[in-house]
Every structure is written in C-alpha cells, then in structure tokens.
Amino acid sequence: MDDGLQSLKEEVQRKIGRNLLLNQQVEYLLKAILGLARIEGTPADASTRLEARNAALTTTSMGGLQRRFRNELLASPEEHPQDREPDDPSQPWICTTFRFDLEPADREPLEADLDALTADRNELAHHFLPRWQPGSASSLTEASAHLDRQQERILAMHNRLKSMHGSMTETLKLAANFWSSDEGMAAIELIHLQSSPMIELLSEVTAATKRPDGWTDLAHAANAVNRLEPHSLADRKARYGEESLKALVLKSGLFEVAEEVLPRGTRTLIRPRSDI
C-alpha cells in the first residue's frame, strides 16, 4: 500500500510539472503571435517599436495575453482598432497587422477554449492544493486523471497556436521577399503614383469637366490641376519616373486613354476606368 501510494504521489507531482511546462509553452506561443500581430513605424524606428512591444508582452499575464489575442487577432473588421496616424506625415510609415477572420461557429469555441485554458492554468498554479490529498489513493487517482484531461486541452490549444504562428511567420517571410524584389519595388512605386496629389487632382478634374461621352481633354485637365496645385505636376521624372504626363496617366492604371483626331493634329483624352 505504501509503495502504491508513493507511486501515485510521484505520478501526480510529475503531471503537475508537465502541465505547468505545457502552459508555459502556450504562453510563449501567445506572446510570439502577439509580437508579430502588429508591426508599425518608420523604417528608422519600426524595429525599436517591435522590441518595445515584445518587451511589454514578457510581463503580461496569461489572462491579459488571451484578452489581447481575441481583441487584436480575432476581432471583426468593425471591432478592429484603427491604424494610428504617423507623428510625422512626411516620413514613410509601415504598418502590418494580422487578423484571423473566423465564423462565429469557429470563433466562439476558440474564445471559450482560451477562457478555459486560463482558468486551468490559474487552478493548477494557485488552487490545486485541495486536490492534493497525499494520504488518499482515490483522491490521487482522480487528481491524476484530472491532470490528464487538462493536458489534452493544453495540447489542443498548443497545436492550434503553433499552426497560427507558423502561418504568420511564413506570411511575413513571403511579404518580405516580395517587397524586397523588383516586383515589390514596382508595386510600391505604383502605390506612390496612384496616391499622389497629381493623380488625385486629375481624377477630380476629369469627373468635374468630362464631356457627355465621359472623356476629358488631358491638356485641359493638366491646366486645371496646375491652377489648383502648381507644384503637383513639377519634377515628374524625379518623383514618378516619367516626364510625360500621358505616360504617367497610363502607368497609374486608373484611366482609359484615347487619341482624338482633329482637323489639325490630335489630342489626348482620358477618363477614369469604369472597372475600378
């Protein structure tokens, strides 16, 4: 009897340590996921901001981690916090966020599992003593079975979080490879051009001065843009890679372009693309 009781005691103690270690692994995964969930800043300070974010996560409790997980990664687009504005709008600003869009049928059980995981962890770390009855074989047997059931729940969450973290790191690697490639640089240049004051003003002018057939004389539109914002059309080669306004309009991909034959020569017409 004494040998059997001692064996049960050691089994329960071993399983307590096992589950505590598994809980720590889950906490580590939550911190790793949250550390990647939002990366923002200028090229000069993005890494410093990321380090500060991860440093703050190291002291966050299990309950705090799971609340941040659901608020930052499981929130719907309407619930998701708005991107902050850069302090200096003249500096390039990088912001990358992750969100897992889950149907309510998938999201609600996951949130319930996170709550249960936190409760299990707190019970194990702070309130397991009532289950510890070293003089009772039946109590030790039940405690051992309880710890096994708890292990199953922890492992299920561990595997799910590990899969999420793997997806995030792989996505970031793919994104980094793309943005550092020639295609990525071209995409950045296109975004820069499409959001430029020059193109935005051209869109407004063509909408306001279009003919009944929807077309606007590019020369007329350029004159109007130049009156509204004289500097928007300056230094086109240095800023956008092309000197010709027609070439830039074509490069933006936002307009249809046509040539209209006149009694003496031709003129260039533009209109916003109907499929955008």
C-alpha atoms as one frame of an Amber mdcrd trajectory, in Angstrom:
protein
   0.000   0.000   0.000   2.776   2.439   0.917   4.638   1.739  -2.323   1.462
   2.170  -4.369   0.578   5.403  -2.597   4.080   6.757  -3.087   3.938   5.876
  -6.774   0.625   7.740  -7.131   2.045  10.794  -5.347   5.057  10.891  -7.668
   2.806  10.429 -10.708   0.634  13.407  -9.736   3.686  15.555  -8.991   5.205
  14.670 -12.353   1.981  15.526 -14.165   1.710  18.850 -12.319   5.172  19.771
 -13.598   4.335  18.516 -17.082   1.193  20.627 -17.314   2.889  23.709 -15.907
   5.596  23.378 -18.550   2.980  22.934 -21.295   1.181  26.040 -20.058   4.413
  27.983 -20.276   4.830  26.823 -23.868   1.318  28.053 -24.670   2.109  31.411
 -23.035   5.286  31.621 -25.110   3.305  30.972 -28.296   0.715  33.609 -27.411
   3.495  36.146 -26.812   5.202  35.181 -30.082   1.921  35.530 -32.016   1.056
  38.874 -30.420   4.582  40.102 -31.058   4.053  39.579 -34.792   0.413  40.691
 -34.831   1.277  44.341 -35.355   4.463  45.805 -36.800   4.468  49.541 -37.396
   6.666  52.592 -37.574   9.027  54.393 -39.890  11.932  52.473 -41.465  14.134
  54.073 -38.802  12.106  53.149 -35.707   9.972  50.120 -36.671  12.453  47.659
 -35.129  12.625  49.707 -31.901   8.835  49.764 -31.675   8.725  45.995 -32.228
  11.279  45.417 -29.468   9.252  47.587 -27.079   6.062  45.681 -27.947   7.706
  42.321 -27.257   9.265  43.610 -24.037   5.821  44.641 -22.778   4.439  41.199
 -23.614   7.018  39.421 -21.435   5.317  40.687 -18.274   1.715  40.237 -19.445
  -0.332  37.660 -17.526  -1.995  34.671 -19.151  -5.382  36.345 -18.825  -4.031
  39.531 -20.382  -2.475  37.584 -23.242  -5.673  35.787 -24.165  -7.679  39.047
 -23.980  -5.205  40.764 -26.293  -5.254  37.732 -28.575  -9.000  37.917 -29.069
  -9.074  41.735 -29.285  -6.208  42.020 -31.774  -6.391  38.822 -33.816  -9.981
  37.623 -33.601 -11.759  40.985 -33.806 -14.031  41.619 -36.772 -13.135  44.496
 -39.128 -15.677  46.700 -37.326 -14.165  45.900 -33.928 -10.533  46.100 -35.003
  -8.655  49.169 -33.720  -7.967  51.833 -36.297  -4.431  52.257 -37.570  -2.740
  55.145 -35.833  -1.578  58.123 -37.830   2.187  58.698 -38.103   3.582  61.509
 -35.987   5.427  62.947 -38.992   3.377  62.554 -42.221   6.438  63.391 -44.304
   8.116  60.113 -43.246   7.273  56.726 -44.788   5.110  54.713 -42.392   4.923
  50.910 -42.303   2.012  49.110 -40.692   1.431  45.362 -40.888  -1.376  43.721
 -38.913  -2.695  40.174 -38.727  -6.268  39.141 -38.115  -7.865  35.703 -38.285
 -11.353  36.039 -39.740 -13.376  33.230 -38.190 -17.055  32.454 -38.481 -18.942
  32.740 -35.166 -19.227  28.938 -35.084 -15.413  28.721 -35.014 -14.584  31.892
 -33.120 -16.829  31.325 -30.113 -15.452  27.839 -29.257 -11.906  29.162 -29.614
 -12.632  32.029 -27.222 -14.247  29.575 -24.804 -11.176  27.336 -25.031  -8.935
  30.325 -24.283 -11.008  31.159 -21.211 -10.866  27.522 -20.082  -7.123  27.418
 -20.668  -6.600  30.473 -18.449  -8.845  29.005 -15.756  -6.986  25.674 -15.897
  -3.626  27.417 -15.666  -4.710  29.518 -12.678  -6.231  26.495 -10.954  -3.040
  24.496 -11.459  -0.693  27.268 -10.355  -2.712  28.682  -7.457  -5.609  26.430
  -6.428  -4.522  22.818  -6.932  -3.850  22.200  -3.254  -7.398  20.973  -2.430
  -6.895  18.191  -4.987  -3.610  17.221  -3.361  -4.539  14.570  -0.793  -1.313
  12.535  -0.398  -2.899  10.129   2.056  -5.807   9.132  -0.214  -5.236   6.795
  -3.134  -8.652   7.575  -4.618  -8.032  11.349  -4.441  -4.617  10.960  -6.050
  -6.083   8.780  -8.798  -8.737  11.414  -9.540  -6.127  14.176  -9.473  -4.012
  12.228 -11.965  -6.983  11.762 -14.308  -7.859  15.458 -13.952  -4.318  16.407
 -14.968  -4.513  14.121 -17.999  -7.741  15.765 -19.149  -6.134  19.130 -18.615
  -3.121  18.061 -20.676  -5.380  17.175 -23.604  -6.893  20.655 -23.601  -3.493
  22.351 -23.338  -2.040  20.260 -26.167  -5.017  21.006 -28.423  -4.531  24.755
 -27.890  -0.757  24.437 -28.236  -1.117  22.739 -31.620  -3.609  25.329 -32.846
  -1.470  28.268 -31.747   1.631  26.664 -33.220  -0.153  26.382 -36.574  -1.243
  30.039 -36.386   2.281  31.175 -35.538   3.697  29.134 -38.414   1.232  30.711
 -40.840   2.128  34.200 -39.641   5.889  33.721 -39.898   5.567  32.182 -43.348
   3.345  35.065 -44.495   5.849  37.614 -43.199   8.700  35.846 -44.993   6.743
  35.846 -48.257   5.849  39.510 -47.808   9.450  40.473 -47.025  10.690  38.591
 -50.089   8.091  40.269 -52.276   8.670  43.828 -51.060  12.430  43.453 -51.497
  12.037  42.131 -55.063  11.823  44.117 -58.288   8.094  43.374 -58.428   7.663
  44.674 -54.887   9.545  47.874 -55.637   7.387  48.372 -58.726   4.255  47.868
 -56.595   5.475  50.476 -54.096   6.146  52.927 -56.925   2.665  52.302 -58.344
   1.036  52.902 -54.943   3.075  56.104 -54.623   1.927  57.266 -58.046  -1.741
  56.318 -57.617  -1.979  58.147 -54.288  -0.062  61.214 -55.483  -1.736  64.658
 -55.422  -1.227  64.819 -59.193  -3.321  61.704 -59.901  -5.909  62.549 -57.241
  -6.401  66.023 -58.733  -6.610  64.596 -62.245  -9.361  62.249 -61.055 -11.292
  65.147 -59.535 -10.868  67.364 -62.607 -11.892  64.658 -65.077 -15.007  63.931
 -63.007 -15.929  67.645 -62.918 -15.134  68.593 -66.536 -15.951  65.476 -68.524
 -17.821  65.655 -71.812 -21.178  63.933 -72.291 -19.289  60.891 -73.587 -17.219
  60.780 -70.370 -13.889  61.888 -71.882 -11.750  64.862 -70.789  -9.020  66.608
 -72.728  -5.776  65.733 -70.916  -4.227  69.117 -71.713  -7.277  70.904 -70.288
  -7.194  68.701 -67.174  -3.465  69.354 -66.707  -4.024  73.103 -66.891  -6.756
  72.867 -64.275  -4.536  70.771 -61.991  -1.696  73.261 -62.419  -4.001  76.110
 -61.366  -5.275  74.230 -58.332  -1.883  72.983 -57.132   1.040  74.324 -59.167
   3.628  72.051 -57.548   1.759  68.772 -58.140   2.984  68.442 -61.731   6.563
  69.540 -61.051   9.610  67.234 -61.105   7.638  64.358 -62.598  10.715  62.458
 -63.757  12.417  62.544 -60.368   9.260  61.830 -58.374   7.454  59.288 -60.528
   9.980  58.034 -63.089   8.326  59.615 -66.146   8.363  63.143 -67.554   5.369
  62.692 -69.852   2.026  63.257 -68.136   0.377  60.883 -70.588   2.904  58.178
 -69.709   2.192  58.688 -66.004  -1.560  58.519 -66.569  -1.084  55.222 -68.403
   1.332  53.954 -65.748  -1.166  54.657 -62.957  -3.613  52.165 -64.466  -6.530
  54.283 -63.257  -7.565  55.860 -66.553  -8.521  54.958 -70.069  -6.554  56.907
 -72.666  -7.509  57.634 -76.267  -6.336  59.845 -79.118  -8.914  62.046 -80.845
  -8.172  63.147 -84.407  -8.642  66.872 -85.024  -8.570  68.839 -88.291  -5.029
  69.772 -87.362  -3.366  67.048 -85.344  -4.681  65.020 -82.389  -5.422  65.451
 -78.724  -5.209  63.019 -75.835  -8.379  62.170 -73.943  -8.670  60.457 -70.577
 -11.448  59.132 -68.398 -11.492  57.059 -65.195 -11.641  53.345 -65.788 -15.142
  52.049 -65.234 -13.905  48.749 -63.749 -12.097  50.406 -60.832
